[in-house]
């Protein structure tokens, strides 16, 4: 299991202080490139303690996204100059086409959780990329996203593709999500599982 300890001031944050942390425009992936999408890296904090490595895939090359504190508005948090970077917990995705105002259409974050919304909606139910041993008396097993790869969309594209590594004691998995946001937002999810043990109870498409 990955280490989940958090450096100050990201440890012990309540919900309000955590969501007050925002990425500055310069920190949004593909900001100003006219690609129809931007991606906002989300730092670890609050209940999101598992580190998730973030990458972009551009013209066949993979580039890791590194944490840069100057690209975040931390609100009233004071981050010591020598404090280690907290790392990331996921991404927030926004569409910059199809209307005069950008809208956030998806959040991929946490224990294989993701949420999506259409234009004019608020985020509601949470989907799960993978559920193991749901409702079993011996306890559910919670797979987690360990890394996300964002494919840079072609200019004018109406689809954004995200690849994910989901991992837990019993299984590793490769997940490909294709988002098509708009008046209706569609998410196609393809999953390949690599079991480490015999899987007796697997949930796919859980909410």
Backbone as a printed PyTorch tensor [residue, N CA C, xyz], in Angstrom:
tensor([[[  0.8410,  -1.2060,   0.0000],
         [  0.0000,   0.0000,   0.0000],
         [  0.8730,   1.2530,   0.0000]],

        [[  0.4530,   2.2920,  -0.7230],
         [  1.2550,   3.5190,  -0.7380],
         [  1.1420,   4.2650,   0.5800]],

        [[  2.1690,   5.0450,   0.8900],
         [  2.1150,   5.8830,   2.0940],
         [  1.0650,   6.9700,   1.9060]],

        [[  0.2550,   7.1990,   2.9390],
         [ -0.8370,   8.1700,   2.8400],
         [ -0.6790,   9.3320,   3.8120]],

        [[  0.4940,   9.4340,   4.4860],
         [  0.6890,  10.5610,   5.3910],
         [  0.7950,  11.8400,   4.5710]],

        [[  0.3190,  12.9290,   5.1480],
         [  0.2710,  14.2100,   4.4620],
         [  1.1350,  15.2410,   5.1830]],

        [[  1.9010,  16.0610,   4.4300],
         [  2.6850,  17.1210,   5.0680],
         [  1.7870,  18.2900,   5.4530]],

        [[  2.2320,  19.0670,   6.4250],
         [  1.5160,  20.2980,   6.7580],
         [  1.6170,  21.2600,   5.5820]],

        [[  0.5580,  22.0240,   5.3060],
         [ -0.6960,  22.1590,   6.0450],
         [ -1.8240,  21.3010,   5.4730]],

        [[ -1.4860,  20.2670,   4.6840],
         [ -2.5200,  19.4940,   3.9970],
         [ -3.1110,  18.3950,   4.8660]],

        [[ -2.4460,  18.0290,   5.9550],
         [ -3.0000,  17.0450,   6.8580],
         [ -4.0540,  17.6670,   7.7620]],

        [[ -5.1400,  16.9500,   8.0160],
         [ -6.1610,  17.4310,   8.9320],
         [ -7.0660,  18.5170,   8.3980]],

        [[ -7.0980,  18.7360,   7.0750],
         [ -7.9780,  19.7670,   6.5300],
         [ -9.4370,  19.3220,   6.6010]],

        [[-10.3420,  20.2610,   6.8980],
         [-11.7610,  19.9530,   6.7700],
         [-12.1840,  20.2000,   5.3180]],

        [[-13.4320,  19.8500,   5.0110],
         [-13.9160,  19.9260,   3.6310],
         [-13.8380,  21.3520,   3.0870]],

        [[-14.2680,  22.3380,   3.8850],
         [-14.3200,  23.7150,   3.4080],
         [-12.9360,  24.2460,   3.0630]],

        [[-11.9570,  23.9530,   3.9010],
         [-10.6050,  24.4490,   3.6440],
         [ -9.9690,  23.7090,   2.4640]],

        [[-10.3360,  22.4380,   2.2990],
         [ -9.7620,  21.6910,   1.1910],
         [-10.2780,  22.2130,  -0.1580]],

        [[-11.5960,  22.3960,  -0.2750],
         [-12.1330,  22.8250,  -1.5690],
         [-11.7920,  24.2800,  -1.8730]],

        [[-11.2980,  25.0190,  -0.8760],
         [-10.8610,  26.3920,  -1.1300],
         [ -9.5340,  26.4330,  -1.8950]],

        [[ -8.7980,  25.3140,  -1.9190],
         [ -7.5530,  25.2460,  -2.6830],
         [ -7.9060,  25.1190,  -4.1590]],

        [[ -7.4210,  26.0370,  -4.9710],
         [ -7.7410,  26.0170,  -6.3980],
         [ -6.4720,  26.2010,  -7.2230]],

        [[ -6.4940,  25.6310,  -8.3970],
         [ -5.3890,  25.8180,  -9.3450],
         [ -5.5610,  27.1660, -10.0380]],

        [[ -4.4780,  27.9110, -10.1480],
         [ -4.4990,  29.1490, -10.9060],
         [ -4.6070,  28.8200, -12.3970]],

        [[ -5.0890,  29.7520, -13.2140],
         [ -5.2260,  29.4670, -14.6520],
         [ -3.9560,  28.9150, -15.2890]],

        [[ -2.8040,  29.4140, -14.8840],
         [ -1.5410,  28.9550, -15.4730],
         [ -1.2400,  27.5040, -15.1310]],

        [[ -1.9050,  26.9840, -14.0980],
         [ -1.6620,  25.6060, -13.6910],
         [ -2.5900,  24.5970, -14.3280]],

        [[ -3.5650,  25.0620, -15.1140],
         [ -4.4860,  24.1440, -15.7760],
         [ -3.8160,  23.5660, -17.0270]],

        [[ -3.9310,  22.2730, -17.1680],
         [ -3.3560,  21.5900, -18.3220],
         [ -4.1330,  21.9860, -19.5710]],

        [[ -3.4090,  22.3580, -20.6170],
         [ -3.9320,  22.8030, -21.9190],
         [ -4.6350,  24.1510, -21.8660]],

        [[ -4.4860,  24.9040, -20.8130],
         [ -5.0880,  26.2310, -20.7230],
         [ -4.5560,  27.1140, -21.8650]],

        [[ -5.4900,  27.7500, -22.5760],
         [ -5.1150,  28.6690, -23.6400],
         [ -4.6810,  28.0280, -24.9420]],

        [[ -4.7340,  26.6870, -25.0380],
         [ -4.3120,  26.0160, -26.2680],
         [ -5.4480,  25.8290, -27.2760]],

        [[ -6.6740,  26.1780, -26.8800],
         [ -7.7940,  26.0510, -27.8060],
         [ -8.1640,  24.6130, -28.1300]],

        [[ -7.9460,  23.7050, -27.2020],
         [ -8.2200,  22.2910, -27.4590],
         [ -9.6200,  21.8630, -27.0200]],

        [[-10.3770,  22.7890, -26.4350],
         [-11.7330,  22.4560, -26.0230],
         [-11.8350,  21.8540, -24.6430]],

        [[-10.6750,  21.5770, -24.0100],
         [-10.6700,  20.9760, -22.6810],
         [ -9.5220,  21.5550, -21.8580]],

        [[ -9.7270,  21.5800, -20.5400],
         [ -8.6410,  21.8170, -19.6010],
         [ -8.7540,  20.7860, -18.4770]],

        [[ -7.6300,  20.5310, -17.8170],
         [ -7.5990,  19.5910, -16.6930],
         [ -6.9320,  20.2800, -15.5170]],

        [[ -7.5340,  20.1760, -14.3490],
         [ -7.0420,  20.8240, -13.1360],
         [ -6.5160,  19.7640, -12.1730]],

        [[ -5.2070,  19.7100, -11.9410],
         [ -4.6800,  18.7490, -10.9690],
         [ -5.2050,  19.0590,  -9.5630]],

        [[ -5.5800,  18.0270,  -8.8370],
         [ -6.1160,  18.1790,  -7.4880],
         [ -5.0940,  17.6850,  -6.4770]],

        [[ -4.7100,  18.5310,  -5.5130],
         [ -3.7340,  18.0920,  -4.5110],
         [ -4.3500,  17.1060,  -3.5340]],

        [[ -3.5020,  16.3640,  -2.8370],
         [ -3.9930,  15.5120,  -1.7580],
         [ -4.4320,  16.3810,  -0.5840]],

        [[ -5.3460,  15.8680,   0.2090],
         [ -5.8410,  16.5740,   1.3790],
         [ -7.2270,  16.0860,   1.7410]],

        [[ -7.7000,  16.4770,   2.9430],
         [ -9.0090,  16.0650,   3.4370],
         [ -9.0350,  14.5370,   3.4920]],

        [[ -9.9950,  13.8510,   2.8350],
         [-10.0410,  12.3940,   2.8490],
         [ -9.2710,  11.7860,   1.6760]],

        [[ -8.7560,  12.6320,   0.8070],
         [ -8.0600,  12.1620,  -0.3910],
         [ -6.5650,  12.0850,  -0.0950]],

        [[ -6.1600,  10.9950,   0.5530],
         [ -4.7870,  10.8870,   1.0320],
         [ -3.9120,   9.9870,   0.1600]],

        [[ -4.5270,   9.1450,  -0.6870],
         [ -3.7350,   8.2400,  -1.5280],
         [ -3.1010,   9.0180,  -2.6810]],

        [[ -1.7850,   8.9300,  -2.8520],
         [ -1.1440,   9.6630,  -3.9420],
         [ -1.4820,   9.0720,  -5.3050]],

        [[ -1.7420,   9.9440,  -6.2710],
         [ -2.0440,   9.5480,  -7.6410],
         [ -1.0700,  10.2710,  -8.5650]],

        [[ -0.2590,   9.5440,  -9.2870],
         [  0.6710,  10.1590, -10.2360],
         [ -0.1050,  10.6180, -11.4690]],

        [[  0.2100,  11.8170, -11.9600],
         [ -0.4790,  12.3800, -13.1190],
         [  0.4890,  12.5230, -14.2910]],

        [[ -0.0010,  12.1910, -15.4880],
         [  0.7970,  12.2870, -16.7020],
         [ -0.0640,  12.8250, -17.8400]],

        [[  0.5770,  13.4620, -18.8280],
         [ -0.0780,  13.7460, -20.0930],
         [  0.5880,  12.8970, -21.1770]],

        [[ -0.1760,  12.6150, -22.2050],
         [  0.3380,  11.8940, -23.3710],
         [  0.1490,  12.8100, -24.5740]],

        [[  1.2430,  13.2750, -25.1350],
         [  1.2000,  14.2510, -26.2220],
         [  2.1140,  13.7920, -27.3480]],

        [[  1.5130,  13.5020, -28.5130],
         [  2.2520,  13.0500, -29.6970],
         [  3.1380,  11.8480, -29.3710]],

        [[  2.5810,  10.9190, -28.6110],
         [  3.2820,   9.6910, -28.2910],
         [  4.2610,   9.7840, -27.1460]],

        [[  4.4620,  10.9780, -26.5910],
         [  5.4040,  11.1560, -25.4860],
         [  4.6350,  11.3120, -24.1780]],

        [[  5.1340,  10.6480, -23.1270],
         [  4.5130,  10.7290, -21.8000],
         [  5.2890,  11.7400, -20.9600]],

        [[  4.5630,  12.6720, -20.3410],
         [  5.1960,  13.6920, -19.5020],
         [  4.5260,  13.6840, -18.1350]],

        [[  5.3250,  13.5910, -17.0900],
         [  4.7720,  13.6040, -15.7330],
         [  4.4540,  15.0300, -15.3050]],

        [[  3.3220,  15.2050, -14.6260],
         [  2.9440,  16.4980, -14.0580],
         [  3.5180,  16.5630, -12.6500]],

        [[  4.3090,  17.5760, -12.3690],
         [  4.9130,  17.7270, -11.0460],
         [  4.1870,  18.8210, -10.2810]],

        [[  4.1530,  18.6880,  -8.9720],
         [  3.4780,  19.6780,  -8.1320],
         [  4.3200,  20.9560,  -8.0640]],

        [[  3.6850,  22.0890,  -8.3450],
         [  4.3310,  23.3980,  -8.2790],
         [  3.4420,  24.2980,  -7.4310]],

        [[  3.8780,  24.5890,  -6.2180],
         [  3.0390,  25.3500,  -5.2840],
         [  2.6860,  26.7330,  -5.7980]],

        [[  3.5000,  27.3110,  -6.6970],
         [  3.2130,  28.6490,  -7.2150],
         [  2.0020,  28.6520,  -8.1380]],

        [[  1.5550,  27.4760,  -8.5730],
         [  0.4150,  27.3850,  -9.4820],
         [ -0.8970,  27.1510,  -8.7460]],

        [[ -0.8550,  27.1790,  -7.3940],
         [ -2.0570,  26.9520,  -6.5990],
         [ -2.3750,  28.1660,  -5.7450]],

        [[ -3.6520,  28.4700,  -5.6120],
         [ -4.1420,  29.4290,  -4.6240],
         [ -4.5440,  28.6030,  -3.4010]],

        [[ -3.7570,  28.7180,  -2.3380],
         [ -3.9680,  27.8900,  -1.1540],
         [ -4.9370,  28.5090,  -0.1550]],

        [[ -5.5380,  29.6190,  -0.5110],
         [ -6.4540,  30.2540,   0.4260],
         [ -5.7140,  30.7520,   1.6500]],

        [[ -6.1940,  30.3990,   2.8470],
         [ -5.5490,  30.8720,   4.0790],
         [ -4.4970,  29.8920,   4.5920]],

        [[ -4.1710,  28.8580,   3.8180],
         [ -3.1640,  27.8900,   4.2550],
         [ -1.7660,  28.4800,   4.1180]],

        [[ -0.9440,  28.2320,   5.1040],
         [  0.4490,  28.6770,   5.0810],
         [  1.3410,  27.4540,   4.8770]],

        [[  1.9950,  27.3990,   3.7290],
         [  2.8460,  26.2590,   3.4000],
         [  4.2970,  26.6490,   3.6050]],

        [[  4.9920,  26.0400,   4.5730],
         [  6.3950,  26.3890,   4.8060],
         [  7.2320,  26.2080,   3.5520]],

        [[  8.2410,  27.0490,   3.4020],
         [  9.0670,  27.0040,   2.1990],
         [  9.7430,  25.6570,   2.0040]],

        [[ 10.0740,  24.9900,   3.1050],
         [ 10.7770,  23.7120,   3.0080],
         [  9.8430,  22.5100,   3.1240]],

        [[  8.5340,  22.7450,   3.0930],
         [  7.5750,  21.6510,   3.2290],
         [  7.5960,  20.7800,   1.9840]],

        [[  7.5160,  19.4650,   2.1460],
         [  7.4420,  18.5900,   0.9670],
         [  6.1270,  18.7950,   0.2270]],

        [[  6.1610,  18.5800,  -1.0640],
         [  4.9400,  18.7200,  -1.8520],
         [  3.9510,  17.6200,  -1.4900]],

        [[  2.6610,  17.9250,  -1.4600],
         [  1.6780,  16.9110,  -1.0720],
         [  1.4100,  15.8830,  -2.1550]],

        [[  1.7010,  16.2190,  -3.3990],
         [  1.3440,  15.3290,  -4.4970],
         [ -0.1250,  15.4810,  -4.8650]],

        [[ -0.5870,  14.6510,  -5.7670],
         [ -1.9370,  14.7950,  -6.3150],
         [ -2.8470,  13.6420,  -5.8920]],

        [[ -4.1540,  13.9290,  -5.9840],
         [ -5.1590,  12.9100,  -5.6710],
         [ -6.0880,  12.6450,  -6.8380]],

        [[ -5.9470,  13.4020,  -7.9330],
         [ -6.8270,  13.2190,  -9.0810],
         [ -6.8720,  14.4680,  -9.9250]],

        [[ -7.9040,  14.5520, -10.7780],
         [ -8.0580,  15.7010, -11.6780],
         [ -9.5200,  16.1090, -11.7750]],

        [[ -9.7130,  17.3860, -12.0760],
         [-11.0290,  17.9330, -12.4100],
         [-10.9800,  18.3490, -13.8810]],

        [[-11.9740,  17.9370, -14.6610],
         [-11.9710,  18.1650, -16.0980],
         [-13.0370,  19.1820, -16.4810]],

        [[-12.7080,  20.0700, -17.4220],
         [-13.6410,  21.1050, -17.8580],
         [-13.6610,  21.1840, -19.3720]],

        [[-14.8320,  21.5160, -19.9110],
         [-14.9960,  21.7380, -21.3380],
         [-14.9960,  23.2380, -21.6060]],

        [[-14.2420,  23.6570, -22.6120],
         [-14.1840,  25.0710, -22.9810],
         [-14.8140,  25.3120, -24.3420]],

        [[-15.5920,  24.3470, -24.8380],
         [-16.2710,  24.4980, -26.1250],
         [-17.7500,  24.2030, -25.9480]],

        [[-18.5220,  24.5440, -26.9620],
         [-19.9510,  24.2470, -26.9130],
         [-20.7820,  25.2910, -26.2040]],

        [[-20.1810,  26.3870, -25.7980],
         [-20.9280,  27.4430, -25.1220],
         [-19.9960,  28.5670, -24.7330]],

        [[-20.5510,  29.6980, -24.3030],
         [-19.7010,  30.8430, -23.9720],
         [-18.8940,  30.6600, -22.6970]],

        [[-19.3630,  29.8000, -21.8040],
         [-18.6910,  29.6370, -20.5150],
         [-18.2000,  28.1940, -20.3580]],

        [[-16.9570,  28.0020, -19.8580],
         [-16.4850,  26.6510, -19.5730],
         [-17.3530,  26.0010, -18.4950]],

        [[-17.4400,  24.6820, -18.5410],
         [-18.1410,  24.0080, -17.4470],
         [-17.3780,  22.7510, -17.0530]],

        [[-17.3560,  22.5020, -15.7410],
         [-16.6910,  21.3200, -15.2040],
         [-17.6170,  20.1210, -15.3900]],

        [[-17.0980,  19.0950, -16.0660],
         [-17.9600,  17.9670, -16.3980],
         [-17.5390,  16.6700, -15.7210]],

        [[-16.3610,  16.6200, -15.0890],
         [-15.9680,  15.3560, -14.4550],
         [-14.9050,  15.6000, -13.3960]],

        [[-14.9180,  14.7450, -12.3800],
         [-13.8720,  14.6870, -11.3610],
         [-13.4730,  13.2190, -11.2280]],

        [[-12.1820,  12.9360, -11.3350],
         [-11.6520,  11.5840, -11.1730],
         [-10.6990,  11.6460,  -9.9900]],

        [[-11.0650,  11.0060,  -8.8860],
         [-10.3240,  11.2380,  -7.6380],
         [-10.6710,  10.1700,  -6.6170]],

        [[ -9.6570,   9.7150,  -5.8770],
         [ -9.9270,   8.8610,  -4.7220],
         [ -9.9080,   7.3810,  -5.0460]],

        [[-10.6850,   6.6260,  -4.3160],
         [-10.6650,   5.1590,  -4.3960],
         [-11.4280,   4.6790,  -5.6230]],

        [[-10.8790,   4.9110,  -6.7860],
         [-11.4620,   4.5890,  -8.0920],
         [-12.8040,   5.2880,  -8.3080]],

        [[-12.9920,   6.4360,  -7.6780],
         [-14.2300,   7.2000,  -7.8110],
         [-14.1630,   8.1670,  -8.9950]],

        [[-15.2930,   8.3460,  -9.6740],
         [-15.4040,   9.4590, -10.6170],
         [-16.8530,   9.9210, -10.6860]],

        [[-17.0000,  11.2120, -10.9960],
         [-18.3170,  11.8260, -11.1240],
         [-18.3670,  12.5880, -12.4400]],

        [[-19.5400,  12.6590, -13.0340],
         [-19.6970,  13.4060, -14.2790],
         [-21.0020,  14.1830, -14.2370]],

        [[-21.0460,  15.2550, -15.0280],
         [-22.2410,  16.0980, -15.0840],
         [-22.3680,  16.6650, -16.4850]],

        [[-23.5960,  16.9530, -16.8950],
         [-23.8510,  17.6360, -18.1550],
         [-23.9190,  19.1380, -17.9010]],

        [[-23.9090,  19.9000, -18.9840],
         [-23.9650,  21.3630, -18.8510],
         [-25.2130,  21.7690, -18.0760]],

        [[-25.0300,  22.6250, -17.0710],
         [-26.1490,  23.1050, -16.2680],
         [-26.4980,  22.2310, -15.0860]],

        [[-25.8130,  21.0770, -14.9370],
         [-26.0840,  20.1890, -13.8110],
         [-25.0540,  20.3890, -12.7090]],

        [[-25.3810,  19.8840, -11.5240],
         [-24.4380,  19.7880, -10.4220],
         [-23.9860,  18.3340, -10.2990]],

        [[-22.7930,  18.1350,  -9.7300],
         [-22.3170,  16.7750,  -9.5130],
         [-23.1950,  16.0780,  -8.4810]],

        [[-23.5030,  14.8130,  -8.7500],
         [-24.3380,  14.0510,  -7.8350],
         [-23.7270,  12.7110,  -7.5100]],

        [[-24.3380,  11.6500,  -8.0270],
         [-23.9360,  10.2960,  -7.6820],
         [-22.4860,  10.0300,  -8.0980]],

        [[-21.7940,   9.1920,  -7.3250],
         [-20.4030,   8.8550,  -7.5800],
         [-20.3440,   7.4560,  -8.1830]],

        [[-19.6000,   7.3180,  -9.2740],
         [-19.3990,   6.0200,  -9.9170],
         [-18.0910,   5.4100,  -9.4400]],

        [[-17.9940,   4.0940,  -9.5680],
         [-16.7950,   3.3680,  -9.1620],
         [-16.2290,   2.6410, -10.3760]],

        [[-14.9310,   2.8020, -10.6370],
         [-14.3040,   2.0470, -11.7160],
         [-14.2610,   0.5640, -11.3940]],

        [[-14.1580,   0.2320, -10.1120],
         [-14.0790,  -1.1760,  -9.7010],
         [-14.5170,  -1.3050,  -8.2510]],

        [[-15.3560,  -2.3100,  -7.9850],
         [-15.8000,  -2.6140,  -6.6230],
         [-15.4960,  -4.0760,  -6.3400]],

        [[-14.8630,  -4.3530,  -5.2170],
         [-14.5420,  -5.7290,  -4.8400],
         [-15.2000,  -6.0840,  -3.5180]],

        [[-15.8140,  -7.2740,  -3.4910],
         [-16.4530,  -7.8160,  -2.2800],
         [-17.5240,  -6.8750,  -1.7110]],

        [[-18.3770,  -6.3060,  -2.5530],
         [-19.3940,  -5.3830,  -2.0260],
         [-20.3830,  -6.1080,  -1.1120]],

        [[-20.6990,  -5.4580,   0.0000],
         [-21.7120,  -5.9340,   0.9590],
         [-21.3630,  -7.2710,   1.5930]],

        [[-20.0950,  -7.6890,   1.5280],
         [-19.7140,  -8.9280,   2.1800],
         [-19.4300,  -8.6860,   3.6580]],

        [[-19.7610,  -9.6890,   4.4870],
         [-19.6030,  -9.5200,   5.9320],
         [-18.1340,  -9.3420,   6.3280]],

        [[-17.2160,  -9.9070,   5.5650],
         [-15.7900,  -9.7560,   5.8970],
         [-15.2190,  -8.4260,   5.4630]],

        [[-16.0380,  -7.5890,   4.8220],
         [-15.6000,  -6.2420,   4.4710],
         [-15.3000,  -6.0720,   3.0010]],

        [[-15.6050,  -4.8810,   2.5100],
         [-15.3290,  -4.5520,   1.1170],
         [-13.8500,  -4.2070,   0.9380]],

        [[-13.3270,  -4.4920,  -0.2400],
         [-11.9590,  -4.1130,  -0.5820],
         [-12.0330,  -2.8970,  -1.5070]],

        [[-11.2270,  -1.8750,  -1.2190],
         [-11.3490,  -0.6200,  -1.9430],
         [-10.1690,  -0.4100,  -2.8920]],

        [[-10.3340,  -0.7350,  -4.1790],
         [ -9.2840,  -0.4080,  -5.1430],
         [ -9.1250,   1.1040,  -5.2490]],

        [[ -7.9340,   1.5270,  -5.5970],
         [ -7.6420,   2.9620,  -5.6900],
         [ -6.9450,   3.2680,  -6.9990]],

        [[ -7.2000,   4.4690,  -7.5220],
         [ -6.4140,   4.9500,  -8.6430],
         [ -4.9860,   5.2130,  -8.1510]],

        [[ -4.0020,   4.7260,  -8.8990],
         [ -2.6080,   4.9740,  -8.5470],
         [ -1.9350,   5.9300,  -9.5290]],

        [[ -2.4430,   5.9780, -10.7820],
         [ -1.8710,   6.8710, -11.7920],
         [ -2.9250,   7.1600, -12.8490]],

        [[ -2.8770,   8.3760, -13.3990],
         [ -3.7820,   8.7890, -14.4700],
         [ -2.9540,   9.3470, -15.6230]],

        [[ -3.3290,   8.9700, -16.8530],
         [ -2.6950,   9.4990, -18.0530],
         [ -3.7600,  10.1970, -18.8860]],

        [[ -3.5580,  11.4740, -19.1920],
         [ -4.5030,  12.2690, -19.9720],
         [ -3.9760,  12.4420, -21.3880]],

        [[ -4.7380,  11.9780, -22.3710],
         [ -4.3450,  12.1890, -23.7600],
         [ -4.7160,  13.6100, -24.1840]],

        [[ -3.7240,  14.3270, -24.7480],
         [ -4.0240,  15.6820, -25.2170],
         [ -4.9830,  15.5890, -26.4000]],

        [[ -6.1570,  16.2200, -26.2910],
         [ -7.1440,  16.1060, -27.3750],
         [ -6.7370,  16.9450, -28.5820]],

        [[ -7.1290,  16.4930, -29.7500],
         [ -6.9220,  17.2880, -30.9570],
         [ -7.8020,  18.5340, -30.8840]],

        [[ -7.3230,  19.6310, -31.4690],
         [ -8.1040,  20.8740, -31.4710],
         [ -9.4610,  20.6170, -32.1160]],

        [[-10.5110,  21.0690, -31.4540],
         [-11.8610,  20.8840, -31.9720],
         [-12.4780,  19.5400, -31.6530]],

        [[-11.7530,  18.6870, -30.9370],
         [-12.2980,  17.3800, -30.5880],
         [-13.4000,  17.5300, -29.5470]],

        [[-14.3880,  16.6080, -29.6050],
         [-15.4500,  16.6370, -28.5950],
         [-15.2940,  15.5060, -27.5900]],

        [[-14.1000,  14.8740, -27.5620],
         [-13.8890,  13.7490, -26.6480],
         [-12.5260,  13.8770, -25.9750]],

        [[-12.4730,  13.4820, -24.7120],
         [-11.2370,  13.4760, -23.9370],
         [-11.0370,  12.0670, -23.3840]],

        [[ -9.8420,  11.5060, -23.5940],
         [ -9.5430,  10.1450, -23.1540],
         [ -8.5800,  10.1690, -21.9810]],

        [[ -8.9120,   9.4160, -20.9620],
         [ -8.1050,   9.2940, -19.7460],
         [ -7.8420,   7.8110, -19.5070]],

        [[ -6.5980,   7.4750, -19.2150],
         [ -6.2250,   6.1100, -18.8500],
         [ -5.8710,   6.0960, -17.3670]],

        [[ -6.1610,   4.9840, -16.6980],
         [ -5.9010,   4.9070, -15.2640],
         [ -5.3610,   3.5350, -14.8940]],

        [[ -4.4950,   3.5240, -13.8990],
         [ -4.0780,   2.2980, -13.2260],
         [ -4.8500,   2.2200, -11.9270]],

        [[ -5.6310,   1.1650, -11.7590],
         [ -6.3480,   0.9410, -10.5050],
         [ -5.7220,  -0.2850,  -9.8500]],

        [[ -5.5320,  -0.2250,  -8.5280],
         [ -4.7130,  -1.2330,  -7.8660],
         [ -5.2480,  -1.5090,  -6.4650]],

        [[ -5.1050,  -2.7570,  -6.0390],
         [ -5.4620,  -3.1500,  -4.6890],
         [ -4.7890,  -4.4880,  -4.3960]],

        [[ -5.0060,  -5.0280,  -3.2140],
         [ -4.3390,  -6.2720,  -2.8410],
         [ -4.6560,  -7.4130,  -3.7980]],

        [[ -5.9090,  -7.4890,  -4.2560],
         [ -6.3600,  -8.6510,  -5.0110],
         [ -6.1800,  -8.5410,  -6.5130]],

        [[ -6.0610,  -7.3190,  -7.0260],
         [ -6.1000,  -7.1580,  -8.4740],
         [ -5.4650,  -5.8330,  -8.8810]],

        [[ -4.8850,  -5.8200, -10.0710],
         [ -4.5020,  -4.5750, -10.7280],
         [ -5.3810,  -4.4330, -11.9540]],

        [[ -5.6070,  -3.2030, -12.3850],
         [ -6.4930,  -3.0150, -13.5240],
         [ -6.0830,  -1.8400, -14.3850]],

        [[ -6.3800,  -1.9660, -15.6700],
         [ -6.1760,  -0.8900, -16.6340],
         [ -7.5520,  -0.3610, -17.0220]],

        [[ -7.7520,   0.9490, -16.8670],
         [ -9.0500,   1.5590, -17.1380],
         [ -8.8700,   2.6530, -18.1880]],

        [[ -9.7440,   2.6560, -19.1830],
         [ -9.7550,   3.7040, -20.2050],
         [-11.1290,   4.3590, -20.1640]],

        [[-11.1650,   5.6640, -19.9190],
         [-12.4190,   6.4090, -19.8780],
         [-12.4150,   7.4580, -20.9850]],

        [[-13.4560,   7.4660, -21.7930],
         [-13.6200,   8.4690, -22.8430],
         [-14.8170,   9.3350, -22.4870]],

        [[-14.5590,  10.6200, -22.2740],
         [-15.6000,  11.5730, -21.8690],
         [-16.0560,  12.3740, -23.0790]],

        [[-17.3720,  12.4960, -23.2440],
         [-17.9660,  13.3390, -24.2780],
         [-18.9670,  14.2690, -23.6000]],

        [[-18.5100,  15.4470, -23.1700],
         [-19.3840,  16.3380, -22.4040],
         [-20.2690,  17.1940, -23.2960]],

        [[-21.3870,  17.6290, -22.7300],
         [-22.2860,  18.5150, -23.4590],
         [-23.6180,  18.6040, -22.7570]],

        [[-24.6830,  18.8120, -23.5410],
         [-26.0300,  18.8460, -22.9630],
         [-26.3570,  17.4990, -22.3280]],

        [[-25.7840,  16.4360, -22.8710],
         [-25.7200,  15.1350, -22.2060],
         [-24.2470,  14.7620, -22.1700]],

        [[-23.7700,  14.2660, -21.0440],
         [-22.3690,  13.8560, -20.9260],
         [-22.3030,  12.3350, -20.8860]],

        [[-21.5290,  11.7770, -21.8200],
         [-21.3900,  10.3350, -21.9530],
         [-19.9810,   9.9410, -21.5180]],

        [[-19.8630,   8.8680, -20.7430],
         [-18.5650,   8.3420, -20.3390],
         [-18.5150,   6.8600, -20.7080]],

        [[-17.6520,   6.5180, -21.6530],
         [-17.4170,   5.1190, -21.9900],
         [-16.2670,   4.6080, -21.1350]],

        [[-16.4690,   3.4880, -20.4640],
         [-15.4570,   2.9390, -19.5580],
         [-15.0930,   1.5290, -20.0110]],

        [[-13.8070,   1.3060, -20.2680],
         [-13.2960,  -0.0220, -20.6220],
         [-12.2870,  -0.4250, -19.5500]],

        [[-12.4240,  -1.6400, -19.0300],
         [-11.5740,  -2.0940, -17.9330],
         [-11.0040,  -3.4760, -18.2330]],

        [[ -9.7140,  -3.6420, -17.9890],
         [ -9.0600,  -4.9400, -18.0640],
         [ -8.4580,  -5.2340, -16.7000]],

        [[ -8.7840,  -6.3930, -16.1290],
         [ -8.3320,  -6.7500, -14.7870],
         [ -7.2510,  -7.8170, -14.8440]],

        [[ -6.2790,  -7.6850, -13.9460],
         [ -5.1860,  -8.6440, -13.8080],
         [ -5.2050,  -9.1570, -12.3610]],

        [[ -5.9520, -10.2280, -12.0940],
         [ -6.1210, -10.6900, -10.7120],
         [ -4.8310, -11.2600, -10.1400]],

        [[ -4.6400, -11.0260,  -8.8530],
         [ -3.5500, -11.6460,  -8.1050],
         [ -4.0380, -12.8670,  -7.3320]],

        [[ -5.3590, -12.9240,  -7.1330],
         [ -5.9920, -14.0610,  -6.4480],
         [ -7.2720, -14.3860,  -7.2120]],

        [[ -7.9130, -15.4850,  -6.8430],
         [ -9.2110, -15.8090,  -7.4360],
         [-10.2390, -14.7770,  -6.9910]],

        [[-10.9050, -14.1290,  -7.9400],
         [-11.8920, -13.0960,  -7.6190],
         [-13.2740, -13.7260,  -7.5770]],

        [[-13.8830, -13.7100,  -6.4010],
         [-15.1790, -14.3500,  -6.2200],
         [-16.3430, -13.3750,  -6.3910]],

        [[-16.1010, -12.0970,  -6.1550],
         [-17.2040, -11.1330,  -6.1270],
         [-16.7050,  -9.7930,  -6.6390]],

        [[-16.9500,  -9.5160,  -7.9210],
         [-16.4800,  -8.2950,  -8.5750],
         [-17.6780,  -7.4520,  -8.9920]],

        [[-17.6350,  -6.1590,  -8.6760],
         [-18.6990,  -5.2470,  -9.0840],
         [-18.1810,  -4.2770, -10.1370]],

        [[-18.8740,  -4.2160, -11.2870],
         [-18.5270,  -3.2860, -12.3420],
         [-19.6880,  -2.3040, -12.5530]],

        [[-19.3500,  -1.0270, -12.7950],
         [-20.4010,  -0.0390, -13.0050],
         [-21.1310,   0.3270, -11.7290]],

        [[-20.4450,   0.1830, -10.5870],
         [-21.0930,   0.5120,  -9.3120],
         [-21.3180,   1.9950,  -9.1470]],

        [[-22.3260,   2.3600,  -8.4150],
         [-22.6420,   3.7660,  -8.1330],
         [-22.7140,   3.9740,  -6.6200]]])
